[in-house]
Amino acid sequence: MEYITLNEQGFADVSGWINCHVVNYDGEYIGQRDEYISATTGLPAGAYLDKPPKAKKGMAIVRKGGEWAFEEDHRGEVIFSTKDQSSKIVETIGSAPDGYTLIKPSSIYESWSGSEWVLDEAAKEEGEKNDAENNKSKLIEEANNYINNKQWPSKLALNRISDEDKKLFIEWLDYIDNLNDIDISSPSWPEKP
């Protein structure tokens, strides 16, 4: 393999091999390789003779304006919408797009202040109340389903319920009463019978 150099105009006077540094279609450095250059031609598109800088963590080496440069590289990382906290994986080189941040919110009740997530106490309180109300309804429905599956109301009406089942039926009714009495602003959940 015979290596050559290019003349002052950037062309080969004779055919041969040249070691060059190559970028992809986005201008990102992808490595070095030997290219065969025919006489009177120059380097192929995306190939350069000058060596790029050493790689840096979290940065991609790119070719811009005839020079090597660094750009943020968060590909594969998760970014979060500053509007609704939705997330997506970064697929391109560059900083996080407008409206997104690399900082993960720690609560669904946070909003973006421009530089950090800030807890919205009113939204948190309202959300926790809604969660408590939903949980209360779910537990009451589960208890009613359990009671109905045991057919205790029908058995009681027909006087066909055992003393043991009657005792359990009353415990489940007390449980439902306790659930109905819960203050959802600071719930203390009763144990199931």
Residue pairs with C-beta under 8 A, 6 or more apart in sequence:
1 17
1 34
2 16
2 17
3 16
3 17
3 18
3 19
4 12
4 13
4 14
4 15
4 16
4 17
4 18
4 37
5 18
6 12
6 18
6 37
6 42
6 43
6 49
7 13
10 42
10 43
11 40
11 41
11 42
12 18
12 37
12 38
12 39
12 40
12 41
12 42
13 39
14 39
15 36
15 37
15 38
15 39
16 36
16 37
17 34
17 35
17 36
17 37
18 34
18 35
18 37
18 43
18 49
19 32
19 33
19 34
20 32
20 33
20 34
20 35
20 43
20 47
20 48
20 49
21 29
21 31
21 32
21 47
21 48
21 49
21 50
21 51
21 52
22 29
22 30
22 31
22 32
22 33
22 46
22 47
22 48
23 29
23 30
23 46
23 48
23 62
23 63
24 30
24 46
25 46
26 62
26 92
26 93
27 62
27 63
27 64
28 60
28 61
28 62
28 93
29 52
29 60
29 61
29 62
29 63
29 68
35 43
35 44
35 47
37 43
43 49
48 63
50 68
52 61
52 68
53 61
53 68
53 70
55 61
56 70
58 72
58 73
58 74
59 70
59 71
59 72
59 73
60 70
60 71
60 72
60 73
60 93
61 68
61 69
61 70
62 68
62 69
62 70
62 71
62 93
63 69
71 93
71 94
72 93
72 94
72 95
73 93
74 90
74 94
74 95
74 96
74 102
75 90
75 91
75 92
75 93
76 89
76 90
77 89
77 90
77 102
78 87
78 88
78 89
78 90
78 102
78 104
79 87
79 88
79 89
79 90
79 96
79 97
79 100
79 101
79 102
80 86
80 87
80 100
80 101
80 102
80 103
80 104
80 105
81 87
81 99
81 100
82 99
82 100
82 101
82 112
83 99
83 112
85 105
85 108
85 110
88 100
90 96
96 102
101 112
103 116
103 117
105 117
106 117
107 117
107 119
107 124
108 127
109 119
109 120
109 121
109 123
109 124
109 127
110 117
110 118
110 119
110 120
111 117
111 118
111 120
111 123
112 118
125 185
129 184
129 185
132 182
132 184
132 185
132 187
133 184
135 187
135 189
136 179
136 182
136 184
136 187
139 179
139 189
140 176
140 179
140 180
143 172
143 175
143 176
143 179
143 192
144 176
146 172
147 153
147 169
147 172
147 173
150 165
150 168
150 169
152 161
152 165
152 166
152 168
152 169
152 172
155 161
155 165
156 166
156 169
161 169
168 193
171 193
172 193
174 193
175 190
175 192
175 193
178 190
179 189
179 190
182 188
182 189
182 190
